[in-house]
Amino acid sequence: MISMQDVLSTLNEYLYSYILIALLIGAGLYFTIRTKFVQFRLLKDGISLLSEKAHKEDGVSSFQALMISTASRVGTGNIAGVATAISAGGAGAVFWMWITALIGGASAFIESTLAQIYKEKDGDQFVGGPAYFIQKALGQRWLGIVFSILLIACFAFGFNALQSYNVSSSVEYYFNDSKAVALGVGIILAILTALVIFGGVHRIGVISSVVVPFMAIIYILIGIYIIIMNITELPHIFYSIFSEAFNFKAIFGGFVGSCVMYGIKRGLFSNEAGMGSAPNAAATADVSHPVKQGLVQTISVFIDTFLICTSTAFMLLCYGVDKNLSGMPYMQAALNSQIGEIGIHFITLSIFLFAFTTLIGNYCYAEGNLKFITNNKTALFIFRIVCLLAIFFGAQAGFNIVWDLADILMGFMAILNIIVILLLGNIVVKCMKDYQMQRKAGKDPVFHPEKLDIQHAECWKDIVKEYEK
C-alpha cells in the first residue's frame, strides 16, 4: 500500500525539481532585469518611506503594512525551516536562500505594487491581493477564486499546522511524553488564536508592531553575540557555505536532496517572495502611489532573509552541521552548546511568540481571501472553527507530513501567482517609471491611473482627491 507520506513526498519532489525552482528563479531574474534592479536601485527610497504616515488617522501606514507582512513572514520558518535546510542540504543551502531573497525582491516589488494598484475600499480600510488583481486586470473572477482557495489551503491549513507542529517540537525538550505535549500545545494555541480571531482580528496590529520587532532584535543580538564568540570560525563557515553551494557534482548527483533544493524551498517558505501572500498586507497601506508600498515590501524580504534567517544559519554553523538532528531539536542543541541551557529556553519562547504572531497573520490572509469568495457570516464562523482544528491537529502531526504538505500547497499557490504577475508585470514597470519621473521633478508621487491608461483602478479616484487637497 502506498502511504499518504509517499504520495506527498513524490509530489513535493516533482513540483520543486521540474517546475517551481525554474519559475521562481526565472521570474526573479526577469523582473530584476526588467525593472533595472529595482530592489537595489531604489532601496534607499524604500527605507525612507518607512517613516511616511498614513494620510488618514485610521489608515494603515507603510510601516504598519510592512509589520503585518513581516509578522507572517517571520515565523518558525526562520528558525526550524533554516535548521531543516542546513541539516538536509548542508551549509550550501544558506547561499541559495540568499540568492532566492536577492532576486525574489524584484518579484515581491511587482506583486505588492499590483496589489496597491487594484485594491478596493472595505469600510474604512483597504483590501486587495492577487485574487483582486486577477479579477480586475485579467477579468477572470473564477481564477481569482482559485487563487483564494489555494491561499486558504496553504495558510490556514498547511502553514498554520506547521507552525503548531514546530511549537510542539520545541516544547518536547521539557517533557518525556511527546503525545501529551502535542495535545497540550495544540489546545493552548487553538484557544489563544480563538481569542484573537473571535475577539477582533485588528489585535494583530498590536501584536505584530510590538512583539515581532522586539523578539527579532533580541534574536539578532544573540546571533551577533554567538558570531563574535566564534569569530575565528567565520572564514571556515563562509568557505563551507560557498564551496558546498557550488559543488555541482554533489548537487546534480542528487538534486532532490541538494543544497539548492533545500535552500530555495526554505527561502521561499521564509520570505514568501513571489508567493502571493504579502500583497494581501501590501494592499492595506494608505499611500499616495502604489510603487511606494512595492518598495517597502521588498525591504521585508531582506529583513526576513538577511537578518533573521542568516542569524539562525550562523548560530547553527558555529555549532556545525548535524545530519542526525533537524528542525527545532537541532536549533536547541546549537544554542545549548553556545550559551548553555538558557539558549534552549530562549529559543522555545522565541518559537512560541514567532509562531503565534504568524498563526494570526496567516489567518488574516486566509479570512481576507474567504471574504473575496463570500461574505456569508455562517461560512466565516465555520471557517474559523476549521482553522482552529487545523492548528490543534497540526501539533499532533508527523515531521515529514507537515513539511511536505506545507511545501506542496505553497508550491501550487506560488505557481499561479508567478504566472499572473509575469502577465501583468508591464503595468508595474509603467507605474515605476511614473513614480521615478515625479520623484525626479521633486514631487511627492501621486498615482493617476487614467494618465497611464490603467483600467479598473477606481479606488484611486478618491485617494488622489484626498492627497491633492
C-alpha positions in Angstrom: 0.0 0.0 0.0 1.2 3.5 -0.9 1.1 5.7 2.2 -0.1 9.3 2.3 3.5 10.3 3.2 4.8 8.6 0.0 2.3 10.5 -2.2 3.2 13.8 -0.6 6.9 13.2 -0.8 6.8 12.3 -4.5 4.6 15.2 -5.4 6.8 17.6 -3.4 9.9 16.4 -5.2 8.4 16.6 -8.7 6.9 20.1 -8.1 10.2 21.6 -7.0 12.5 19.7 -9.2 10.8 20.3 -12.5 8.5 23.3 -12.1 8.8 25.7 -9.2 12.5 26.4 -9.0 12.7 27.2 -12.7 9.7 29.5 -12.3 10.9 31.3 -9.2 14.5 31.9 -10.4 13.3 32.7 -13.9 10.7 35.2 -12.8 13.0 36.8 -10.3 15.7 37.3 -12.9 13.3 38.6 -15.5 11.8 41.2 -13.1 15.2 42.1 -11.8 16.4 42.9 -15.4 13.0 44.4 -16.4 13.0 46.8 -13.5 16.7 47.5 -13.8 17.5 46.0 -10.4 14.8 48.0 -8.6 15.3 46.0 -5.3 18.8 47.6 -5.1 18.5 50.7 -7.1 15.5 52.2 -5.1 16.3 50.6 -1.8 17.1 53.9 -0.3 13.7 55.2 -1.3 12.0 52.2 0.3 13.9 52.8 3.6 12.9 56.5 3.7 9.2 55.6 3.0 9.1 53.6 6.3 8.7 56.9 8.2 5.8 58.1 6.0 2.5 58.3 7.8 -0.9 57.3 6.5 -3.0 60.1 5.1 -5.9 59.4 7.4 -5.7 58.8 11.2 -7.3 55.4 10.9 -5.3 54.4 7.8 -2.6 51.8 7.7 0.9 53.3 7.2 3.6 51.8 5.1 5.5 50.7 8.2 2.3 49.1 9.7 1.7 47.2 6.4 5.3 46.1 6.5 5.0 44.8 10.0 1.8 42.9 9.2 3.5 41.1 6.3 6.7 40.6 8.4 4.6 39.1 11.2 3.5 36.4 8.7 7.0 36.1 7.2 8.9 35.9 10.5 7.8 32.6 11.9 9.1 29.2 12.6 10.4 29.0 9.0 13.2 31.4 10.1 14.3 29.0 12.8 13.1 25.4 12.2 13.0 25.9 8.4 16.6 27.1 8.2 17.6 24.3 10.6 15.9 21.8 8.3 17.6 23.2 5.2 21.1 23.0 6.7 20.6 19.6 8.2 19.3 18.1 5.0 21.1 20.2 2.4 24.3 21.3 4.2 25.9 24.7 4.6 25.5 25.5 0.9 21.7 25.8 1.4 22.4 29.2 3.1 23.8 30.6 -0.2 20.7 29.6 -2.2 18.5 31.2 0.5 20.4 34.4 -0.1 20.0 34.1 -3.8 16.3 33.5 -3.5 15.9 36.7 -1.5 18.1 38.8 -3.7 16.3 38.1 -6.9 13.0 37.5 -5.2 13.0 41.1 -4.0 12.0 42.1 -7.6 9.1 39.7 -7.6 8.0 41.0 -4.2 8.1 44.5 -5.7 5.9 43.5 -8.7 3.2 41.6 -6.8 2.9 44.2 -3.9 2.7 47.1 -6.4 0.0 45.3 -8.3 -2.0 44.7 -5.1 -1.9 48.5 -4.4 -3.0 49.4 -8.0 -6.1 47.2 -7.8 -7.0 47.4 -4.2 -10.6 48.2 -3.0 -12.1 50.0 -0.1 -13.8 47.9 2.5 -15.4 50.3 5.1 -12.5 52.4 6.4 -9.8 50.1 5.3 -8.3 48.9 2.0 -8.2 45.3 0.9 -6.6 43.6 -2.0 -4.1 40.9 -3.2 -3.6 38.5 -6.1 -7.3 37.5 -6.1 -8.3 41.1 -6.7 -5.8 41.9 -9.4 -6.5 38.6 -11.2 -10.2 39.6 -11.3 -9.7 43.2 -12.3 -6.6 43.2 -14.5 -7.3 39.8 -16.2 -11.1 39.9 -15.9 -11.1 36.4 -14.6 -13.0 36.2 -11.3 -13.1 32.4 -11.4 -9.3 32.3 -11.4 -9.2 34.8 -8.5 -11.4 32.4 -6.6 -9.0 29.5 -7.5 -6.1 31.6 -6.1 -8.1 32.4 -2.9 -8.8 28.7 -2.4 -5.1 27.8 -2.8 -4.1 30.6 -0.4 -6.7 29.5 2.2 -5.5 25.9 2.0 -1.8 26.9 2.2 -2.0 29.4 5.1 -5.0 28.2 7.2 -4.1 24.5 6.9 -0.6 23.9 5.6 1.4 26.7 7.2 -0.6 27.0 10.4 -0.4 23.3 11.0 3.3 23.5 10.5 3.6 26.5 13.0 1.7 24.4 15.5 3.9 21.4 14.9 7.2 23.4 15.4 6.0 24.8 18.7 5.1 21.3 19.9 8.5 20.0 18.7 10.3 22.7 20.7 8.4 22.0 23.9 9.2 18.3 23.8 12.6 19.1 25.3 10.9 19.7 28.7 8.7 16.6 28.9 9.0 12.9 28.4 5.5 12.3 27.0 5.6 13.7 23.4 1.9 12.8 22.8 0.7 14.7 25.9 2.9 17.7 24.8 1.4 17.7 21.4 -2.1 17.6 22.8 -1.4 20.4 25.3 0.3 22.6 22.7 -2.5 22.1 20.2 -5.2 23.1 22.8 -3.3 26.1 24.0 -2.5 27.5 20.6 -6.1 26.9 19.4 -7.5 28.7 22.4 -5.1 31.7 22.1 -5.8 32.0 18.4 -9.6 31.8 19.0 -9.3 34.7 21.5 -7.8 36.9 18.8 -9.9 35.9 15.7 -13.2 36.0 17.6 -12.2 39.0 19.7 -11.2 41.1 16.7 -8.5 40.5 14.1 -7.3 44.1 14.4 -5.4 42.9 17.5 -2.7 41.5 15.1 -1.6 45.2 14.6 -0.7 45.5 18.2 1.0 42.1 18.4 2.9 42.5 15.1 4.1 46.0 15.8 5.4 45.3 19.3 6.2 41.6 19.7 7.8 40.8 16.3 10.3 43.7 16.3 11.2 43.2 20.0 11.8 39.4 19.6 13.5 39.8 16.3 16.0 42.4 17.7 16.8 40.2 20.7 17.2 37.2 18.4 19.6 39.0 16.1 21.6 40.3 19.1 22.1 36.8 20.4 23.1 35.7 16.9 25.7 38.5 16.8 27.0 37.5 20.2 27.5 33.9 19.1 29.2 35.0 15.9 31.6 37.3 17.9 32.4 34.4 20.3 33.2 32.3 17.3 34.8 35.0 15.2 37.8 32.8 14.3 35.4 30.2 12.8 33.9 32.7 10.3 36.4 32.1 7.4 35.7 28.4 7.6 31.9 29.0 7.8 31.9 31.2 4.7 34.1 28.7 2.9 31.7 25.9 3.7 28.7 28.0 2.5 30.3 28.9 -0.9 32.2 25.7 -1.6 29.1 23.5 -0.9 26.8 25.8 -2.8 28.9 25.3 -5.9 29.7 21.6 -5.5 27.9 20.8 -8.8 28.8 17.1 -8.8 27.0 16.6 -5.4 24.1 18.9 -6.5 23.3 17.2 -9.8 24.1 13.8 -8.4 21.1 14.1 -6.1 19.2 17.2 -6.9 16.2 16.4 -4.8 18.2 16.4 -1.6 20.7 19.1 -2.7 21.6 22.4 -1.0 19.9 24.2 -4.0 16.6 22.5 -3.5 16.5 23.0 0.3 17.9 26.5 0.1 15.2 27.7 -2.4 12.4 25.7 -0.7 13.2 27.1 2.8 14.0 30.5 1.4 10.6 30.8 -0.3 8.8 29.4 2.8 10.5 32.0 4.9 10.5 35.2 2.8 7.4 34.4 0.6 8.8 36.5 -2.3 6.6 35.9 -5.4 4.3 33.6 -3.5 1.3 35.9 -3.5 0.8 36.3 0.3 2.5 39.6 1.2 0.4 41.5 -1.4 -2.6 41.0 0.8 -0.9 43.1 3.5 0.6 45.5 1.0 -2.9 46.4 -0.3 -3.9 47.7 3.1 -1.4 50.6 3.1 -2.7 54.1 2.7 -0.1 55.6 0.3 -0.1 58.2 -2.5 1.5 55.9 -5.1 1.5 52.1 -5.5 5.2 51.9 -6.0 5.8 53.2 -2.5 4.4 50.1 -0.9 6.1 47.8 -3.5 9.5 49.2 -2.4 8.6 48.8 1.3 7.6 45.2 0.8 10.9 44.5 -0.9 12.6 45.5 2.4 10.6 42.9 4.3 12.1 40.2 2.1 15.6 41.4 3.0 14.8 41.7 6.7 13.5 38.2 6.8 16.3 36.5 5.0 19.5 38.6 5.6 18.8 39.4 9.3 16.6 36.6 10.8 17.4 33.6 8.6 21.1 34.5 8.4 21.3 34.9 12.2 19.8 31.4 12.5 22.2 30.0 9.9 25.3 31.3 11.6 24.2 30.1 15.0 23.8 26.7 13.6 27.0 26.7 11.6 29.0 27.8 14.6 27.8 24.5 16.2 28.3 22.5 13.0 26.1 20.6 10.5 24.4 17.7 12.3 22.7 15.2 9.9 21.2 13.4 12.9 19.2 16.4 14.1 16.7 18.5 12.2 14.2 21.3 12.9 13.9 22.6 16.5 16.0 19.9 18.2 18.9 20.9 16.0 18.5 24.6 16.9 18.1 23.8 20.6 21.3 21.7 20.5 23.2 24.5 18.7 22.2 27.2 21.2 22.8 24.9 24.2 26.4 24.4 23.0 27.0 28.1 22.6 25.3 29.9 25.5 24.1 27.0 27.7 20.6 25.9 28.7 19.3 29.4 28.8 19.6 29.3 25.0 17.1 26.4 24.9 14.6 28.4 27.0 15.1 31.5 24.8 14.6 29.6 21.5 11.5 27.9 22.9 10.0 31.2 23.9 11.0 32.8 20.5 9.5 29.9 18.5 6.2 30.2 20.5 5.9 34.0 20.0 7.0 33.9 16.4 4.6 31.0 15.7 1.7 32.7 17.4 2.1 36.0 15.5 2.4 34.0 12.3 -0.7 32.0 13.1 -2.7 35.2 13.4 -1.1 36.8 10.4 -1.8 33.7 8.3 -5.3 33.6 9.5 -5.8 37.3 8.4 -4.6 36.4 4.9 -7.0 33.4 4.8 -10.0 35.3 6.1 -9.4 38.1 3.6 -9.5 35.7 0.7 -12.5 33.9 2.1 -14.3 37.2 2.0 -13.3 37.6 -1.6 -15.3 34.5 -2.3 -18.2 35.1 0.0 -19.3 37.4 2.8 -21.6 34.8 4.4 -21.4 35.0 8.2 -22.2 31.4 8.7 -19.4 30.4 6.3 -17.0 32.6 8.2 -17.9 31.1 11.5 -17.5 27.5 10.2 -14.2 28.6 8.6 -12.8 29.9 11.9 -13.7 26.6 13.7 -12.0 24.6 10.9 -8.9 26.8 11.1 -8.7 26.2 14.9 -8.9 22.4 14.3 -6.1 22.6 11.8 -3.9 24.3 14.4 -4.9 21.7 17.0 -4.2 18.7 14.7 -1.0 20.3 13.3 0.6 19.8 16.8 -0.1 16.1 16.6 1.2 15.5 13.1 4.5 14.0 11.9 7.6 15.9 10.8 7.6 14.8 7.1 3.9 15.1 6.6 3.6 18.7 7.9 6.6 19.9 5.9 5.7 18.2 2.7 2.1 19.4 2.9 3.1 23.0 3.5 5.7 22.8 0.6 3.1 21.4 -1.8 0.4 23.9 -1.0 2.9 26.7 -1.1 4.1 25.4 -4.5 0.7 25.4 -6.1 -0.1 28.9 -4.9 3.3 30.3 -6.0 3.0 28.8 -9.5 -0.4 30.5 -10.1 0.8 33.8 -8.7 4.1 33.9 -10.6 2.3 33.2 -13.9 -0.1 36.0 -13.2 2.5 38.6 -12.3 4.5 37.7 -15.4 1.4 38.5 -17.4 0.9 41.8 -15.6 4.4 42.9 -14.9 4.4 45.6 -17.7 1.8 47.5 -15.7 4.1 47.8 -12.7 7.0 48.8 -14.9 4.8 51.7 -16.3 4.0 52.7 -12.7 7.6 52.6 -11.6 8.6 54.9 -14.4 5.8 57.3 -13.5 7.0 57.2 -9.8 10.6 58.0 -10.9 9.6 60.8 -13.2 7.6 62.5 -10.4 10.5 62.0 -7.9 12.9 63.5 -10.4 10.7 66.5 -10.8 10.9 67.0 -7.0 7.3 65.9 -6.3 5.8 63.6 -3.8 4.5 61.0 -6.3 0.7 60.7 -6.6 -0.8 57.9 -8.7 -3.2 58.9 -11.6 -4.2 55.6 -13.2 -6.1 57.2 -16.1 -2.9 59.1 -17.2 -1.1 55.8 -17.5 -4.1 54.1 -19.3 -4.6 51.7 -16.4 -8.2 50.4 -16.2 -10.2 49.1 -13.2 -8.3 51.1 -10.6 -11.4 53.0 -9.5 -10.3 53.1 -5.8 -7.6 55.7 -6.7 -10.0 58.4 -7.7 -11.0 59.2 -4.1 -7.4 58.6 -2.9 -6.0 61.1 -5.3 -8.6 63.7 -4.3 -7.5 63.3 -0.6 -3.8 63.6 -1.4 -4.3 66.7 -3.6 -6.4 68.7 -1.2 
